[in-house]
């Protein structure tokens, strides 16, 4: 018998007989998921009702691109292949929340249990899912626009124009564009009349009525508390300055600097008057006098004495290192200030190494948006991003969120389990009795993978 159910948002009864029926828990769980999911609902979704396990590879499809042709009166039409490119997506992320309902609480109705346990549990799971998807923004660093600390209420609209221009240059489709704003950048935008004036925003006054950003420059705009807002309290950096009377034009990569008194590791994040880059190499050793940044070089001209901020590197603190594909907690040391969730991070000395986003952290540990793409040795350099606001502009097909149902335990295993599928998502609920804790253990979990479908369909937007 199949354990997969279609969900039509059935009525869930509140009597005690339903309180520990996994089907009802699963149905209510996926309803909560649908109600609260933001980022995960804005990207390409891929779901099939095929049982899968962690480590499976799914080939999702990058939509095909066609080219219009012209023909003469007597010419045949030109046939184009109606195929889409397969993109391999490993199902390498299982997110879960597990809790115990004590014996004394088992008399609660299902309605009470949902309010006290299920809703906060699923909210935590939805939050992590959105963090994982939004965390892919770091992978689009090569398409970065804007500059750190540069956004004000008066130029907020310019930020959207820059993002729109970048996607236009990259030939991204005009429709289904979205932009995610951090809380502070959303607040700045809401002070700009081009976002909230009904006749200028073109949204019929929606932004003014609901304090939303509405549709601006073909972007559907969304604010979220999960987007990265890095402050000076969360970034280890030192400051110097450009040391050239004539300053530098756009495109320059080798920059003469002064004011630095310690060596700068290759791969480090550096900002030049807010313009974000990574360090390719330096001259001067312990007293750097030239910093070479990654291509395409400066995106804005800078003057003499423009501020240059350089992150100070931390280091991986694990004797055996971490293998490629590791998805657990990473331990580090050497950071005098703790990072923050939503902060970008990179490893090693290459400017082409992967960029990740932190989704959980404290002063010595962190969890990333996805498993490691390459192994990390003990003492490998860790580069946390500089202070600023990190927003994300993208087309729906930039990123794929792939979900598959997990298998339920076999009958007779002493476990009650149910999987519910609805609208490109799947949630499994498993209920067992925990003798040690003297109560029912309820575990909610999802199997998923996230992958970039098209590098030219999104941009990291700094502010």
C-alpha angles and dihedrals in degrees: 000000000000117000092202119106132188111228121224091168091263119201110268113213121225101214121116093252089071096045096099103024105124093211091064092045090051094046092050091044094057091045088056090047092054092046096053107030113113115157094028090057094053101060134067109293125206122186136158128173093241116126111242140174135215111286097032116133119228123196107215122181130255104212116255123252120221130195123214114236133199123224137190124240093266098033126108119239118262112246117220126193111259092209133123126216116254115235117196113229118185114216090226104143125077111177120191147166120206128186141161126236106207122230091251091058097050092095090069117112119247089251091057092046091052092053095045102036118003101050096050090042094053091042088058090049093048090049092054092046091053091046090053094051095042089046089070088078090091090064088066095056091118087067095050121151132180127032136257116269092004104109123099132166090261096053099035091106090054088059090058091046090053091051091047091049092051092052090046090054089049087051095238114168114267095229128072094028117153135185127202117207130197116235094260096044089048088052092051091049092051088059090059114087092215087072101041107028104101096216092048100039092050093215099111093254096303093133093050093048099044103027088243128137096232122190115337126168090348091305122123099217126215132180121213136177089219097069115103120270107174118189132189087262090064102044131071107212143141127214134227134150145242109270106202123100093215094047122215134287128224114290098029114136105179110070126186110220142173137195098062121121104176135059117268118221119229111254092036120142112247132179124204109198086332095313105131121224143145125244117252096180143330138217123219103042109221091011104043114206100169127038118192113204131200124275137302085037127210115005091197132033114255132204131226112285093022108158117263117195121193125190115232110229126244122199139232109258107203120108094212094040124218127286125229108272094033110146104175133091117318118210122211140168138194097064111125090191124045118243121234135229109269093034119130118238135184133185137217132011102291121097089212094059117117121280116220136185123230113234098175130017151143132188095296108017138054142178119213133218091251141005118287114278092204135021119268121213125211110280093019108155118262118205117196118196125257127257116286144086118291115205129173132221119187150150117244092250095055092089134027123212108198121192131181131179119258120231119260119232115265120268114270094031092113091248130114112210140164137182122207123191125195137154099350095317137097132198127187122202120196124186123193135159112253108207093188093055094034096230147074115292113214119192124189116193143167133195116216148147132206125205140169110250099184126010090203097061103073143042136199107237117207125201 
